[in-house]
Amino acid sequence: MLRLAFDFIITWRETRTRPNAYLSEILSAARKIEDADETLQAKLKEIRQYAAVPEQYNDKLILQAKFGVAVEQWMEANEIDAVAIQCWDSLEQNYGCAACVTMSMLSEKLIPAACEVDIAGAVSMYALTLASGRPSALLDWNNNFAEDRDKCVCTHCGNFPKSFVMNDLKLGTLGVLGRTLGKVHTFGAVYGKVKQGDFTFFRISTDDTKGCIKSYLGKGDLTDDPYGMDGCIAVTKVDNLQPLMKYICKNGFEHHVAMCRGNVKDILAEAIETYLNWNIYIHE
């Protein structure tokens, strides 16, 4: 554990902030990619191998692939190891697809990609990936699960990395935004249900009034409980969940939480408490 924590700190301290890009810059770069471009053709093949694509969205797949190529080329040019993307709703309205599958594929390659320009969420994902050597995901603490006070339905539109889910991935449209913007403009969401197993959750946030970094950390189980929603669904069980929810709310944390499969709680606790000296709540 100590060796893993040390490796985490060495990598973390080598991390630097890189230039940001306006979404319009990425979309401009995507539109300039020719249909016959070899990199684009390789990306189209990669997406089809990654997830099932409904035939009616074949034309949208080209848009999706161009966006993915543009994002990856920008990240490579700027030596980016983790990214937060403005995934709605300018992208859907001005370009015509969702960002989910691009983020899912990046995270599966151990390059964490967070939704909704959640930079602290991307950092949280990156920490979990460094500690575990596995893909991480960003989810919402979203819904109660029946009357079980230790279970919570965690979900996002569709950004889970492939190794998170129990079934073959398929691509579809965003549920809520699809109803308001039109499904044809929101293709690219990943549909899948998380497979059972233990997981670690982690959240970094900044307290701007106090000028400090705060965080919370814990572990739980991903269950096989059925739940009727589209997108990426994870029914989670966390011991003493209600005190955790109260802590998150009372201390001003966002509803986003990063997760990875497996238990790396002790590794992160060692790294953050001993070396980084951040404020941290460790949930038991």
Backbone as CSV, one residue per row, in Angstrom:
resi,resn,N_x,N_y,N_z,CA_x,CA_y,CA_z,C_x,C_y,C_z
1,MET,0.829,-1.205,0.000,0.000,0.000,0.000,0.864,1.257,0.000
2,LEU,1.933,1.254,0.845,2.790,2.430,0.924,3.477,2.701,-0.405
3,ARG,3.882,1.620,-1.094,4.526,1.793,-2.395,3.557,2.419,-3.389
4,LEU,2.322,1.944,-3.396,1.322,2.499,-4.306,1.041,3.961,-3.967
5,ALA,0.964,4.278,-2.694,0.737,5.669,-2.291,1.901,6.552,-2.723
6,PHE,3.125,6.034,-2.598,4.304,6.796,-3.018,4.273,7.041,-4.524
7,ASP,3.956,5.995,-5.301,3.859,6.153,-6.756,2.808,7.194,-7.114
8,PHE,1.695,7.179,-6.388,0.629,8.155,-6.619,1.148,9.573,-6.403
9,ILE,1.875,9.796,-5.317,2.364,11.139,-4.996,3.377,11.613,-6.024
10,ILE,4.295,10.733,-6.443,5.295,11.120,-7.440,4.608,11.564,-8.724
11,THR,3.625,10.779,-9.175,2.895,11.134,-10.394,2.111,12.417,-10.187
12,TRP,1.476,12.543,-9.024,0.642,13.719,-8.736,1.468,14.995,-8.750
13,ARG,2.642,14.959,-8.151,3.458,16.169,-8.050,4.077,16.561,-9.385
14,GLU,4.067,15.637,-10.340,4.539,15.968,-11.680,3.420,16.543,-12.541
15,THR,2.196,16.552,-11.996,1.045,17.057,-12.735,1.094,18.578,-12.833
16,ARG,0.770,19.090,-14.010,0.746,20.531,-14.226,-0.551,20.923,-14.931
17,THR,-0.972,22.144,-14.723,-2.138,22.658,-15.428,-1.755,23.004,-16.858
18,ARG,-2.567,22.564,-17.812,-2.312,22.824,-19.224,-3.315,23.845,-19.753
19,PRO,-3.085,24.388,-20.944,-4.031,25.363,-21.503,-5.414,24.746,-21.705
20,ASN,-6.430,25.572,-21.523,-7.779,25.118,-21.821,-8.114,25.477,-23.264
21,ALA,-9.176,24.877,-23.767,-9.645,25.195,-25.118,-11.119,25.541,-25.046
22,TYR,-11.541,26.551,-25.791,-12.965,26.826,-25.922,-13.607,25.702,-26.722
23,LEU,-14.849,25.382,-26.369,-15.559,24.348,-27.115,-15.613,24.691,-28.594
24,SER,-15.766,25.970,-28.915,-15.836,26.387,-30.317,-14.559,26.026,-31.077
25,GLU,-13.414,26.047,-30.398,-12.157,25.671,-31.046,-12.153,24.186,-31.403
26,ILE,-12.642,23.364,-30.483,-12.700,21.921,-30.736,-13.674,21.620,-31.868
27,LEU,-14.836,22.281,-31.857,-15.829,22.041,-32.904,-15.313,22.514,-34.256
28,SER,-14.606,23.617,-34.279,-14.017,24.098,-35.530,-13.018,23.086,-36.073
29,ALA,-12.178,22.544,-35.192,-11.205,21.534,-35.616,-11.901,20.277,-36.121
30,ALA,-13.000,19.887,-35.457,-13.741,18.693,-35.878,-14.338,18.873,-37.269
31,ARG,-14.901,20.043,-37.532,-15.538,20.294,-38.831,-14.526,20.310,-39.977
32,LYS,-13.282,20.586,-39.678,-12.258,20.650,-40.721,-11.722,19.272,-41.112
33,ILE,-12.073,18.248,-40.366,-11.595,16.900,-40.670,-12.350,16.346,-41.873
34,GLU,-11.626,15.916,-42.885,-12.229,15.367,-44.098,-12.779,13.966,-43.831
35,ASP,-13.871,13.626,-44.524,-14.493,12.313,-44.331,-13.538,11.168,-44.653
36,ALA,-12.621,11.393,-45.585,-11.695,10.337,-46.002,-10.426,10.282,-45.148
37,ASP,-10.315,11.155,-44.168,-9.120,11.207,-43.326,-8.865,9.846,-42.667
38,GLU,-7.624,9.375,-42.722,-7.295,8.052,-42.194,-7.528,7.969,-40.684
39,THR,-7.216,9.039,-39.980,-7.437,9.051,-38.533,-8.921,8.949,-38.209
40,LEU,-9.747,9.630,-39.003,-11.193,9.555,-38.814,-11.700,8.149,-39.078
41,GLN,-11.241,7.529,-40.151,-11.683,6.177,-40.476,-11.290,5.189,-39.373
42,ALA,-10.115,5.386,-38.806,-9.689,4.528,-37.701,-10.568,4.745,-36.473
43,LYS,-10.960,6.002,-36.229,-11.825,6.304,-35.089,-13.215,5.704,-35.286
44,LEU,-13.749,5.772,-36.500,-15.048,5.149,-36.788,-15.006,3.658,-36.488
45,LYS,-13.953,3.002,-36.903,-13.795,1.568,-36.648,-13.682,1.296,-35.154
46,GLU,-12.936,2.143,-34.460,-12.753,1.978,-33.020,-14.081,2.100,-32.275
47,ILE,-14.903,3.070,-32.657,-16.198,3.245,-31.996,-17.094,2.041,-32.242
48,ARG,-17.124,1.542,-33.469,-17.978,0.388,-33.788,-17.531,-0.862,-33.032
49,GLN,-16.255,-0.977,-32.780,-15.763,-2.112,-31.999,-16.031,-1.922,-30.508
50,TYR,-16.191,-0.692,-30.109,-16.386,-0.359,-28.696,-17.832,-0.548,-28.259
51,ALA,-18.776,-0.212,-29.133,-20.198,-0.257,-28.773,-21.053,-0.474,-30.014
52,ALA,-22.242,-1.049,-29.796,-23.186,-1.253,-30.899,-23.796,0.082,-31.308
53,VAL,-23.863,0.318,-32.623,-24.378,1.579,-33.159,-25.668,1.315,-33.933
54,PRO,-26.808,1.871,-33.512,-28.053,1.703,-34.271,-27.898,2.240,-35.689
55,GLU,-28.458,1.519,-36.641,-28.269,1.861,-38.054,-28.765,3.262,-38.380
56,GLN,-29.831,3.711,-37.714,-30.404,5.018,-38.055,-29.489,6.181,-37.680
57,TYR,-28.421,5.898,-36.923,-27.525,6.973,-36.503,-26.156,6.892,-37.175
58,ASN,-26.073,6.192,-38.299,-24.790,6.070,-38.987,-24.216,7.425,-39.396
59,ASP,-25.092,8.339,-39.843,-24.586,9.654,-40.264,-24.084,10.455,-39.067
60,LYS,-24.731,10.287,-37.923,-24.298,10.981,-36.711,-22.977,10.414,-36.181
61,LEU,-22.703,9.164,-36.525,-21.470,8.551,-36.054,-20.245,9.277,-36.612
62,ILE,-20.354,9.790,-37.817,-19.239,10.539,-38.408,-18.983,11.812,-37.605
63,LEU,-20.058,12.529,-37.238,-19.901,13.707,-36.378,-19.230,13.333,-35.061
64,GLN,-19.710,12.237,-34.482,-19.176,11.772,-33.208,-17.686,11.462,-33.317
65,ALA,-17.311,10.772,-34.381,-15.914,10.385,-34.568,-15.026,11.605,-34.790
66,LYS,-15.511,12.578,-35.551,-14.724,13.801,-35.780,-14.503,14.553,-34.472
67,PHE,-15.539,14.603,-33.645,-15.386,15.251,-32.343,-14.337,14.521,-31.511
68,GLY,-14.406,13.199,-31.489,-13.435,12.412,-30.733,-12.009,12.627,-31.207
69,VAL,-11.821,12.665,-32.515,-10.483,12.898,-33.074,-9.973,14.281,-32.679
70,ALA,-10.835,15.291,-32.789,-10.428,16.665,-32.453,-10.023,16.774,-30.985
71,VAL,-10.801,16.164,-30.101,-10.479,16.196,-28.670,-9.144,15.503,-28.407
72,GLU,-8.966,14.322,-28.979,-7.745,13.561,-28.715,-6.515,14.251,-29.295
73,GLN,-6.650,14.862,-30.456,-5.510,15.564,-31.042,-5.115,16.770,-30.199
74,TRP,-6.117,17.495,-29.679,-5.814,18.628,-28.798,-5.144,18.155,-27.513
75,MET,-5.642,17.050,-26.945,-5.059,16.526,-25.711,-3.618,16.072,-25.930
76,GLU,-3.375,15.406,-27.046,-2.017,14.948,-27.339,-1.073,16.132,-27.551
77,ALA,-1.537,17.142,-28.261,-0.691,18.307,-28.539,-0.324,19.058,-27.261
78,ASN,-1.216,19.006,-26.265,-0.995,19.749,-25.020,-0.593,18.857,-23.846
79,GLU,-0.318,17.578,-24.140,0.126,16.626,-23.115,-0.863,16.552,-21.954
80,ILE,-2.130,16.345,-22.297,-3.208,16.303,-21.305,-3.410,14.873,-20.811
81,ASP,-3.494,14.692,-19.489,-3.704,13.374,-18.888,-5.123,13.169,-18.369
82,ALA,-5.874,14.239,-18.192,-7.266,14.169,-17.747,-7.962,15.422,-18.253
83,VAL,-9.272,15.312,-18.491,-9.965,16.416,-19.154,-11.381,16.560,-18.600
84,ALA,-11.887,17.780,-18.607,-13.288,18.064,-18.275,-13.914,18.760,-19.478
85,ILE,-15.037,18.247,-19.945,-15.632,18.694,-21.208,-16.991,19.351,-20.968
86,GLN,-17.254,20.444,-21.677,-18.580,21.071,-21.659,-19.490,20.211,-22.532
87,CYS,-20.180,19.279,-21.896,-20.880,18.240,-22.662,-22.319,18.616,-23.027
88,TRP,-22.873,19.674,-22.460,-24.214,20.104,-22.855,-24.393,21.581,-22.513
89,ASP,-25.359,22.292,-23.201,-26.069,21.792,-24.359,-25.627,22.489,-25.652
90,SER,-24.540,23.287,-25.530,-24.001,23.947,-26.721,-23.525,22.932,-27.751
91,LEU,-22.900,21.866,-27.293,-22.396,20.837,-28.203,-23.524,20.242,-29.031
92,GLU,-24.625,19.918,-28.375,-25.753,19.309,-29.083,-26.423,20.308,-30.025
93,GLN,-26.589,21.541,-29.574,-27.298,22.530,-30.384,-26.461,23.038,-31.556
94,ASN,-25.166,23.173,-31.363,-24.320,23.793,-32.379,-23.513,22.805,-33.212
95,TYR,-23.479,21.554,-32.770,-22.710,20.552,-33.515,-23.552,19.343,-33.882
96,GLY,-24.417,18.905,-32.958,-25.372,17.862,-33.310,-25.111,16.487,-32.757
97,CYS,-24.313,16.369,-31.696,-24.138,15.062,-31.058,-23.744,15.274,-29.602
98,ALA,-23.747,14.178,-28.840,-23.330,14.219,-27.441,-21.860,13.829,-27.331
99,ALA,-21.278,14.104,-26.167,-19.846,13.842,-25.961,-19.573,12.536,-25.229
100,CYS,-20.625,11.820,-24.835,-20.477,10.717,-23.883,-19.520,9.622,-24.338
101,VAL,-19.678,9.135,-25.566,-18.839,8.009,-25.986,-17.377,8.420,-26.089
102,THR,-17.112,9.658,-26.470,-15.728,10.142,-26.480,-15.144,10.096,-25.075
103,MET,-15.906,10.565,-24.087,-15.436,10.551,-22.702,-15.286,9.126,-22.184
104,SER,-16.224,8.256,-22.538,-16.161,6.861,-22.115,-14.901,6.176,-22.633
105,MET,-14.595,6.391,-23.912,-13.434,5.747,-24.523,-12.130,6.291,-23.951
106,LEU,-12.082,7.582,-23.673,-10.893,8.153,-23.042,-10.677,7.548,-21.657
107,SER,-11.737,7.490,-20.859,-11.615,6.950,-19.506,-11.198,5.486,-19.523
108,GLU,-11.695,4.739,-20.492,-11.312,3.325,-20.610,-9.818,3.182,-20.897
109,LYS,-9.239,4.182,-21.552,-7.793,4.188,-21.836,-6.984,4.777,-20.679
110,LEU,-7.618,4.940,-19.519,-6.988,5.510,-18.320,-6.648,6.989,-18.491
111,ILE,-7.453,7.665,-19.326,-7.371,9.123,-19.470,-8.710,9.675,-18.990
112,PRO,-8.848,9.980,-17.710,-10.153,10.357,-17.161,-10.767,11.561,-17.869
113,ALA,-12.051,11.435,-18.182,-12.791,12.511,-18.846,-14.062,12.785,-18.055
114,ALA,-14.179,13.990,-17.522,-15.306,14.366,-16.668,-16.328,15.186,-17.442
115,CYS,-17.574,15.076,-17.028,-18.683,15.786,-17.652,-18.797,17.207,-17.099
116,GLU,-19.549,18.019,-17.814,-20.027,19.319,-17.327,-18.900,20.244,-16.835
117,VAL,-17.777,20.191,-17.504,-16.601,21.008,-17.168,-16.255,20.890,-15.679
118,ASP,-16.439,19.714,-15.118,-16.159,19.487,-13.699,-14.668,19.188,-13.532
119,ILE,-13.889,20.243,-13.401,-12.436,20.091,-13.313,-12.048,19.328,-12.049
120,ALA,-12.663,19.674,-10.923,-12.375,18.944,-9.688,-12.808,17.486,-9.808
121,GLY,-13.872,17.240,-10.574,-14.293,15.869,-10.828,-13.263,15.106,-11.636
122,ALA,-12.674,15.763,-12.642,-11.623,15.132,-13.443,-10.408,14.815,-12.577
123,VAL,-10.069,15.733,-11.670,-8.946,15.502,-10.760,-9.250,14.318,-9.841
124,SER,-10.494,14.228,-9.367,-10.905,13.107,-8.517,-10.791,11.785,-9.271
125,MET,-11.242,11.779,-10.526,-11.122,10.585,-11.360,-9.661,10.212,-11.569
126,TYR,-8.839,11.218,-11.823,-7.415,10.984,-12.067,-6.747,10.362,-10.840
127,ALA,-7.113,10.849,-9.657,-6.567,10.291,-8.422,-6.923,8.815,-8.286
128,LEU,-8.169,8.464,-8.563,-8.597,7.066,-8.478,-7.882,6.203,-9.506
129,THR,-7.713,6.731,-10.711,-7.022,5.974,-11.756,-5.563,5.744,-11.385
130,LEU,-4.895,6.765,-10.833,-3.510,6.603,-10.399,-3.404,5.576,-9.276
131,ALA,-4.349,5.603,-8.347,-4.296,4.704,-7.196,-4.618,3.261,-7.566
132,SER,-5.505,3.078,-8.544,-6.004,1.735,-8.864,-5.404,1.124,-10.121
133,GLY,-4.941,1.982,-11.046,-4.518,1.476,-12.348,-5.686,1.018,-13.191
134,ARG,-6.904,1.474,-12.833,-8.119,1.073,-13.539,-8.885,2.311,-13.999
135,PRO,-9.805,2.132,-14.962,-10.638,3.264,-15.388,-11.505,3.780,-14.244
136,SER,-11.791,5.051,-14.277,-12.693,5.673,-13.306,-13.858,6.312,-14.047
137,ALA,-14.902,6.628,-13.301,-16.096,7.246,-13.889,-16.586,8.361,-12.978
138,LEU,-17.386,9.251,-13.541,-18.007,10.341,-12.782,-19.514,10.134,-12.798
139,LEU,-20.132,10.150,-11.622,-21.553,9.874,-11.494,-22.210,10.927,-10.620
140,ASP,-23.543,10.925,-10.627,-24.339,11.714,-9.689,-24.786,10.814,-8.538
141,TRP,-24.717,11.321,-7.304,-25.526,10.735,-6.233,-26.958,11.156,-6.564
142,ASN,-27.783,10.255,-7.065,-28.968,10.699,-7.792,-30.315,10.380,-7.153
143,ASN,-30.573,9.112,-6.834,-31.915,8.721,-6.399,-31.867,7.782,-5.201
144,ASN,-32.910,7.857,-4.372,-33.122,6.815,-3.374,-33.391,5.493,-4.072
145,PHE,-33.121,4.384,-3.375,-33.487,3.070,-3.903,-34.515,2.447,-2.974
146,ALA,-35.795,2.576,-3.387,-36.915,2.067,-2.590,-36.777,2.583,-1.152
147,GLU,-36.873,1.678,-0.171,-36.811,2.087,1.232,-35.471,1.757,1.877
148,ASP,-34.508,1.306,1.078,-33.202,0.928,1.621,-32.362,2.182,1.841
149,ARG,-32.097,2.520,3.089,-31.417,3.770,3.421,-29.910,3.716,3.161
150,ASP,-29.386,2.529,2.864,-27.962,2.404,2.561,-27.692,2.234,1.071
151,LYS,-28.747,2.363,0.250,-28.569,2.234,-1.195,-28.894,3.553,-1.892
152,CYS,-28.155,3.818,-2.960,-28.372,5.018,-3.764,-28.183,4.659,-5.230
153,VAL,-29.049,5.194,-6.073,-28.887,5.019,-7.512,-27.973,6.128,-8.021
154,CYS,-26.806,5.746,-8.489,-25.856,6.694,-9.077,-25.929,6.555,-10.593
155,THR,-26.019,7.672,-11.273,-26.227,7.602,-12.717,-25.630,8.822,-13.395
156,HIS,-25.378,8.679,-14.686,-25.040,9.797,-15.548,-25.575,9.475,-16.933
157,CYS,-25.594,10.486,-17.785,-26.220,10.315,-19.102,-25.663,9.112,-19.851
158,GLY,-24.348,8.922,-19.768,-23.814,7.790,-20.504,-22.330,7.881,-20.755
159,ASN,-21.546,8.009,-19.685,-20.103,8.202,-19.857,-19.264,7.091,-19.252
160,PHE,-19.886,6.000,-18.766,-19.116,4.963,-18.086,-18.089,4.334,-19.023
161,PRO,-16.880,4.057,-18.552,-15.941,3.277,-19.350,-16.463,1.852,-19.529
162,LYS,-16.069,1.236,-20.605,-16.624,-0.065,-20.985,-16.427,-1.127,-19.914
163,SER,-15.284,-1.112,-19.248,-14.988,-2.144,-18.258,-15.843,-2.018,-17.001
164,PHE,-16.614,-0.951,-16.872,-17.509,-0.771,-15.729,-18.767,-1.627,-15.846
165,VAL,-19.198,-1.937,-17.059,-20.552,-2.453,-17.255,-20.571,-3.962,-17.432
166,MET,-21.745,-4.547,-17.192,-21.909,-5.987,-17.227,-22.325,-6.496,-18.605
167,ASN,-22.837,-5.637,-19.444,-23.344,-6.037,-20.749,-22.553,-5.331,-21.842
168,ASP,-22.758,-5.762,-23.092,-22.140,-5.056,-24.208,-22.722,-3.651,-24.298
169,LEU,-21.865,-2.693,-24.554,-22.329,-1.313,-24.662,-23.109,-1.097,-25.949
170,LYS,-24.075,-0.212,-25.876,-24.735,0.265,-27.086,-24.860,1.782,-26.989
171,LEU,-24.871,2.422,-28.138,-24.988,3.873,-28.177,-26.433,4.277,-28.420
172,GLY,-26.841,5.360,-27.787,-28.192,5.870,-27.962,-28.202,7.381,-27.826
173,THR,-29.339,7.911,-27.437,-29.497,9.359,-27.309,-29.686,9.742,-25.846
174,LEU,-29.458,11.005,-25.537,-29.633,11.503,-24.179,-31.113,11.584,-23.835
175,GLY,-31.473,11.131,-22.628,-32.877,11.098,-22.252,-33.494,12.472,-22.088
176,VAL,-33.049,13.239,-21.104,-33.650,14.537,-20.800,-33.413,15.526,-21.934
177,LEU,-32.167,15.681,-22.362,-31.872,16.629,-23.438,-32.498,16.199,-24.754
178,GLY,-32.631,14.895,-24.952,-33.272,14.411,-26.172,-34.711,14.864,-26.285
179,ARG,-35.374,14.983,-25.131,-36.773,15.426,-25.139,-36.889,16.923,-25.394
180,THR,-35.876,17.692,-25.019,-35.955,19.146,-25.193,-35.288,19.631,-26.478
181,LEU,-34.204,18.980,-26.877,-33.463,19.416,-28.065,-33.755,18.572,-29.296
182,GLY,-34.387,17.414,-29.080,-34.609,16.474,-30.171,-33.567,15.368,-30.129
183,LYS,-34.017,14.120,-30.172,-33.096,12.991,-30.042,-32.017,12.988,-31.113
184,VAL,-32.362,13.458,-32.299,-31.417,13.425,-33.409,-30.169,14.258,-33.118
185,HIS,-30.285,15.215,-32.198,-29.148,16.081,-31.874,-28.343,15.586,-30.673
186,THR,-28.757,14.470,-30.072,-28.126,14.047,-28.815,-27.575,12.630,-28.885
187,PHE,-27.283,12.156,-30.085,-26.724,10.804,-30.213,-25.290,10.764,-29.672
188,GLY,-24.967,9.657,-29.004,-23.617,9.468,-28.489,-23.568,9.020,-27.046
189,ALA,-24.745,8.906,-26.397,-24.784,8.426,-25.019,-24.485,6.932,-24.981
190,VAL,-23.789,6.509,-23.944,-23.480,5.097,-23.740,-24.536,4.497,-22.821
191,TYR,-25.112,3.371,-23.231,-26.086,2.673,-22.399,-25.422,1.431,-21.800
192,GLY,-25.521,1.297,-20.492,-24.973,0.115,-19.845,-25.265,0.121,-18.363
193,LYS,-25.322,-1.066,-17.768,-25.542,-1.207,-16.326,-24.266,-1.756,-15.695
194,VAL,-23.861,-1.148,-14.613,-22.615,-1.528,-13.958,-22.706,-2.948,-13.407
195,LYS,-21.623,-3.712,-13.562,-21.603,-5.058,-13.005,-21.263,-5.016,-11.520
196,GLN,-21.652,-6.081,-10.818,-21.469,-6.154,-9.373,-19.992,-6.102,-8.984
197,GLY,-19.747,-5.679,-7.752,-18.391,-5.677,-7.225,-18.163,-4.512,-6.282
198,ASP,-17.018,-4.514,-5.629,-16.724,-3.417,-4.712,-16.202,-2.213,-5.482
199,PHE,-16.308,-1.044,-4.875,-15.848,0.175,-5.532,-15.354,1.174,-4.488
200,THR,-14.554,2.104,-4.959,-14.076,3.213,-4.134,-14.654,4.504,-4.678
201,PHE,-15.157,5.357,-3.800,-15.647,6.669,-4.236,-14.780,7.766,-3.625
202,PHE,-14.651,8.866,-4.371,-13.746,9.938,-3.961,-14.205,11.237,-4.594
203,ARG,-14.079,12.328,-3.852,-14.425,13.643,-4.378,-13.471,14.691,-3.823
204,ILE,-12.853,15.434,-4.727,-12.072,16.610,-4.377,-12.908,17.841,-4.717
205,SER,-12.854,18.845,-3.866,-13.530,20.102,-4.155,-12.688,21.243,-3.598
206,THR,-12.909,22.436,-4.105,-12.183,23.597,-3.596,-13.116,24.458,-2.755
207,ASP,-12.632,24.883,-1.623,-13.366,25.813,-0.766,-12.753,27.190,-0.989
208,ASP,-13.373,27.977,-1.847,-12.777,29.248,-2.256,-12.755,30.280,-1.133
209,THR,-13.724,30.228,-0.224,-13.744,31.212,0.865,-12.636,30.946,1.883
210,LYS,-12.262,29.684,2.038,-11.200,29.331,2.987,-9.853,29.139,2.299
211,GLY,-9.880,29.086,0.965,-8.636,28.913,0.228,-7.984,27.566,0.453
212,CYS,-8.799,26.500,0.431,-8.242,25.172,0.695,-8.917,24.126,-0.189
213,ILE,-8.307,22.955,-0.229,-8.886,21.803,-0.922,-9.502,20.890,0.125
214,LYS,-10.716,20.441,-0.141,-11.391,19.508,0.756,-11.763,18.265,-0.040
215,SER,-12.005,17.164,0.659,-12.297,15.918,-0.048,-13.023,14.949,0.877
216,TYR,-13.635,13.944,0.269,-14.162,12.823,1.046,-13.886,11.533,0.294
217,LEU,-13.887,10.426,1.015,-13.405,9.153,0.479,-14.117,8.011,1.182
218,GLY,-14.408,6.951,0.441,-15.023,5.787,1.056,-15.106,4.626,0.091
219,LYS,-15.763,3.560,0.526,-15.919,2.379,-0.317,-17.328,1.837,-0.167
220,GLY,-17.714,1.007,-1.107,-19.037,0.406,-1.073,-19.116,-0.744,-2.052
221,ASP,-20.343,-1.131,-2.374,-20.572,-2.230,-3.305,-21.528,-1.793,-4.405
222,LEU,-21.226,-2.221,-5.617,-22.136,-2.073,-6.747,-23.013,-3.308,-6.778
223,THR,-24.322,-3.133,-6.775,-25.245,-4.260,-6.674,-25.800,-4.640,-8.047
224,ASP,-26.540,-5.730,-8.057,-27.175,-6.193,-9.294,-28.667,-5.877,-9.298
225,ASP,-29.095,-4.945,-8.472,-30.512,-4.591,-8.411,-30.974,-3.986,-9.731
226,PRO,-32.135,-4.404,-10.235,-32.655,-3.809,-11.480,-33.133,-2.382,-11.245
227,TYR,-32.998,-1.550,-12.284,-33.483,-0.176,-12.182,-33.810,0.325,-13.574
228,GLY,-35.028,0.829,-13.761,-35.526,1.163,-15.092,-35.205,2.565,-15.546
229,MET,-33.957,2.816,-15.905,-33.559,4.105,-16.469,-32.609,3.870,-17.633
230,ASP,-32.594,4.823,-18.570,-31.622,4.768,-19.657,-30.311,5.405,-19.213
231,GLY,-29.282,5.201,-20.027,-27.985,5.786,-19.727,-27.120,4.813,-18.964
232,CYS,-26.310,5.316,-18.066,-25.419,4.492,-17.257,-25.948,4.454,-15.829
233,ILE,-26.236,3.251,-15.352,-26.904,3.070,-14.069,-26.013,2.264,-13.130
234,ALA,-25.872,2.738,-11.899,-25.142,1.995,-10.874,-25.928,2.080,-9.570
235,VAL,-26.505,0.961,-9.156,-27.136,0.909,-7.841,-26.034,0.583,-6.833
236,THR,-25.818,1.482,-5.897,-24.705,1.350,-4.956,-25.212,1.099,-3.544
237,LYS,-24.408,0.375,-2.785,-24.696,0.158,-1.363,-23.485,0.627,-0.561
238,VAL,-23.717,1.588,0.318,-22.661,2.149,1.160,-23.131,2.097,2.606
239,ASP,-22.370,1.464,3.470,-22.737,1.419,4.882,-22.856,2.837,5.444
240,ASN,-23.888,3.046,6.253,-24.117,4.362,6.874,-24.195,5.472,5.828
241,LEU,-24.968,5.220,4.787,-25.058,6.164,3.671,-25.647,7.511,4.091
242,GLN,-26.647,7.497,4.962,-27.319,8.753,5.305,-26.385,9.772,5.976
243,PRO,-25.539,9.372,6.923,-24.564,10.342,7.456,-23.618,10.880,6.381
244,LEU,-23.265,10.044,5.408,-22.418,10.513,4.306,-23.146,11.570,3.489
245,MET,-24.415,11.317,3.166,-25.189,12.288,2.388,-25.306,13.621,3.133
246,LYS,-25.521,13.541,4.444,-25.621,14.769,5.243,-24.293,15.520,5.242
247,TYR,-23.191,14.772,5.338,-21.876,15.419,5.327,-21.637,16.132,3.997
248,ILE,-21.964,15.472,2.899,-21.775,16.060,1.570,-22.569,17.358,1.439
249,CYS,-23.830,17.329,1.878,-24.686,18.515,1.754,-24.238,19.646,2.680
250,LYS,-23.974,19.314,3.929,-23.630,20.353,4.906,-22.282,21.004,4.623
251,ASN,-21.409,20.283,3.926,-20.074,20.817,3.660,-19.904,21.323,2.236
252,GLY,-21.024,21.482,1.532,-21.007,22.167,0.248,-20.338,21.424,-0.888
253,PHE,-20.376,20.092,-0.859,-19.823,19.323,-1.967,-20.819,19.238,-3.117
254,GLU,-20.289,19.137,-4.312,-21.121,18.969,-5.503,-21.757,17.575,-5.500
255,HIS,-22.781,17.393,-6.344,-23.449,16.092,-6.405,-22.656,15.072,-7.213
256,HIS,-21.639,15.513,-7.948,-20.784,14.594,-8.700,-19.840,13.846,-7.759
257,VAL,-19.621,12.558,-8.063,-18.649,11.770,-7.313,-17.897,10.875,-8.294
258,ALA,-16.605,10.710,-8.067,-15.791,9.822,-8.901,-15.749,8.440,-8.264
259,MET,-15.721,7.417,-9.115,-15.686,6.037,-8.641,-14.734,5.215,-9.491
260,CYS,-14.147,4.189,-8.862,-13.413,3.174,-9.615,-13.751,1.817,-9.021
261,ARG,-13.569,0.779,-9.795,-13.815,-0.566,-9.303,-12.670,-0.974,-8.385
262,GLY,-12.989,-1.773,-7.360,-11.984,-2.220,-6.412,-11.865,-1.287,-5.220
263,ASN,-11.118,-1.730,-4.230,-10.954,-0.965,-2.990,-9.544,-0.379,-2.917
264,VAL,-9.433,0.914,-3.165,-8.140,1.609,-3.038,-8.247,2.734,-2.002
265,LYS,-9.175,2.582,-1.088,-9.409,3.629,-0.084,-8.159,3.905,0.744
266,ASP,-7.487,2.850,1.197,-6.325,3.037,2.061,-5.174,3.722,1.324
267,ILE,-5.035,3.435,0.034,-3.968,4.059,-0.757,-4.188,5.567,-0.834
268,LEU,-5.414,5.967,-1.175,-5.703,7.398,-1.278,-5.629,8.089,0.083
269,ALA,-6.118,7.410,1.115,-6.059,8.002,2.456,-4.612,8.255,2.865
270,GLU,-3.737,7.285,2.619,-2.318,7.442,2.946,-1.707,8.608,2.179
271,ALA,-2.011,8.688,0.886,-1.430,9.738,0.046,-1.903,11.126,0.467
272,ILE,-3.197,11.259,0.729,-3.762,12.588,0.989,-3.472,13.060,2.413
273,GLU,-3.628,12.171,3.383,-3.402,12.574,4.778,-1.922,12.804,5.078
274,THR,-1.069,11.911,4.567,0.343,11.946,4.941,1.158,12.919,4.107
275,TYR,0.854,12.995,2.806,1.727,13.743,1.904,1.117,15.043,1.365
276,LEU,-0.161,15.017,1.041,-0.774,16.202,0.434,-1.375,17.147,1.466
277,ASN,-1.730,16.599,2.618,-2.253,17.416,3.724,-3.514,18.184,3.339
278,TRP,-4.388,17.524,2.558,-5.688,18.119,2.241,-6.680,17.776,3.347
279,ASN,-7.716,18.595,3.474,-8.825,18.235,4.354,-9.556,17.037,3.757
280,ILE,-9.745,15.992,4.545,-10.415,14.799,4.026,-11.308,14.183,5.095
281,TYR,-12.497,13.766,4.659,-13.403,12.982,5.490,-13.377,11.560,4.950
282,ILE,-13.019,10.606,5.792,-12.980,9.204,5.386,-14.203,8.522,5.964
283,HIS,-15.077,8.066,5.091,-16.350,7.493,5.526,-16.167,6.035,5.927
284,GLU,-16.721,5.683,7.062,-16.653,4.305,7.571,-18.053,3.729,7.706
